[in-house]
Amino acid sequence: MTSPQIPVSRKVSSALKFTAEKVSVYPKHTVILSPETGLFKGSFKNPQIQLISPTQTVFTEHIVISDHVPVDKIWVSSEMLNELDAEDGDTVQVLPLSRTPPDSYYLIRKRMMQRRPFKKNEIEQVVNDIAYHRLNQLEKAAFVLSSIFEPFSMDEIEELTRAMAQTGEMIDFGQHTVFDKHSTGGVPGNKVTLLIVPIIAASGLLIPKTSSRAITSPSGTADTMEALGCDVIFTADELVEISKKTKGMIVWGGGFNLAPADDILIKDVEFPLGVNPTSMMLASIMSKKVATGIHFLVMDLPTGLGTKISDIGTAQLLGREFAELGRRLGIRVESGITFGASPVGHTVGSALEAQEALQTLIDPKLGPSSLVEKSCELSGILLEMAGKALRGQGRELAKQLLYSGKALDKFREIIEAQSANRDMMPDDIPIGQHSVEILAPSSGWIVQIDNAKIAEIARTAGCPKDKGAGIVFLKKKDAVKRGESLIRIYSSSESRLSAAEGKFAKLNPITIEGMLMGRV
């Protein structure tokens, strides 16, 4: 369960000593220096800095010169201090380098220009240089874009997956068989993990779920767990120890050092450029499954208008690719193609989703059918894969575990293990104190809810930072009369609530049959 260490560079006489001071900076591998240091006087081509602590060496990607920095100080991010195994105020050595691109730069260039596949071990070399920050942002972007110009072969994806997993922490559950669920995302309100994990754990299977925080969505699963009062940051040893007792946990994957090369590509390239090539998505998801020791995985592939997967044919192809990559990695993968053209359940936003998930566990009959059915269908696939149910009967077993209250008992055990109140009720979860209802402009039938627009409105209301912000659907796939309430928006801020109300009017995310769509 240890992360690979970068060997300390040899002592260099020209290295200077500075006091490291922590600042908030982006990109994370940026250093800020005083011009009075004179480090870059002379001929330095593509200058780069090497920071050296007693135990670690880190290469920087960006250098900023500022008069605000004292001459004997260097400003760095908290992330870089962690990588250096240093603290704010420690002394570090600074070595200016005239940067020569590493060999992986030429490998990337060759793949882009000649469209030839990477040879064996070449991707590993590229990934290691990404993990150790030897490639700059343009070079990393070229690597990602090379998979768009000429899609990676399955051999390349396999090597990329293994290489990314090996750059970080590897979690070992020993002889235990480990189960997991993952979604390609893109659907607001997709709180099914909070039902699936206790259902599977209640069956006796081990499901230590590492989940994400929101990046562009109103809430990530880890955010929703925090709204319940749960701790979501644990060490690998704690994850193994606690989940063996409870059979299930729902924690933040970012609390571990899982496949850090993948995180670098997401933050530095894919998110800023708005690209997510299939090759990279496959390797990204599966590298973290390799790192967490998963044996059985059910993939949730939300499909439809406004999702990442536009149609069933594309979803089927992606499901086959996940299965093949899993086979190569020793992970059995089955995918469920789910309806994703509208939010799951009736709530969007961390606290509201936590309320709805808990209420559904307490009384499934009161829960939204979309939430119950999707959770039980995906849980059923895992139960069948584990041999707990015959093929086609897993969904019914999942429903038994849910409706009998066993899943609720298990969920209460899990949240207690994660430091929350075991006896919490939905009304105990605080939501935004300000709210406004949006009325239907005409009568008709609600035929479409735009996921992306709903997410934008929820974020305008304050999601995900404001865990009490969000949206409740008072009408969904229903008939509605003019003047009836469609949704209720919550926020902890009156100004953000007003902005969200205005955003709804501008975006018009809910289409009612018979409405005028536009005028020319």
Secondary structure, 3 states (H helix, E strand, C coil): CCCCCCCCCCCCCCCEEEEEEECCCCCCCEEEECHHHCCCCCCCCCCEEEEECCCCEEECCEEEECCCCCCCEEEECHHHHHHCCCCCCCEEEEEEECCCCCHHHHHHHHHHHHCCCCCCCHHHHHHHHHHCCCCCHHHHHHHHHHHHHCCCCHHHHHHHHHHHHHCCCCCCCCCCCEEEEEECCCCCCCCCHHHHHHHHHHCCCEEEEEECCCCCCCCCHHHHHHHCCCCCCCCHHHHHHHHHHHCEEEEEHHHCCCCHHHHHHHHHHHHHHCCCCHHHHHHHHHHHHHHCCCCEEEEEEEECCCCCECCHHHHHHHHHHHHHHHHHHCCEEEEEEEECCCCCCCEECHHHHHHHHHHHHHCHHHCCHHHHHHHHHHHHHHHHHCCCCCCCCHHHHHHHHHHCCHHHHHHHHHHHHCCCCCCCCHHHCCCCCEEEEEECCCCEEEEEECHHHHHHHHHHHCCCCCCCCEEEECCCCCEECCCCEEEEEEECCHHHHHHHHHHHHHHCCEEECCCCCCCC
